[in-house]
Amino acid sequence: MLSLSPIIIVIMIILIYISKKYKFGSKYSKSIEFEYHIKEMKFIAKQRKCKVCNQKVERVHDLEYVGEGWISSMNGGTIGEKFKMNRLYKCDKCRLVFDKDEFI
């Protein structure tokens, strides 16, 4: 019986370490989803220009909060926050923001 107690203590220490390192279901779990359509694939390398001042626009990402819930992955899943990424294009000169659908 005495030989089992060190083994149990080592197993408990390993479980405590794993639970501290990987915070399952905590506020740090995050899922981001985004969409690409076939129409957008031919415009990936194309330079986009502002429709007002004809300057080059830069791509920015906007995260939209969807809610909390189950996030599935290949290794199982966890509970966390869900976000949706929207691609926007911003002109530095005239400060206009365009949606991705305006350039397709």
TAWOHU-V332029 format. One record per run of one state. SS is the DSSP state (A for helix, B for strand, O for the rest). FROM is the first residue (numbers start at 1). LEN is the number of residues. Records with the same first field share a line. If there is no record, write none. Layout:
# TAWOHU-V332029
SS=FROM-LEN + FROM-LEN
This chain:
# TAWOHU-V332029
O=1-1 + 22-8 + 34-4 + 42-7 + 50-6 + 74-2 + 92-5 + 104-1
A=2-20 + 38-4 + 100-4
B=30-4 + 49-1 + 56-18 + 76-16 + 97-3
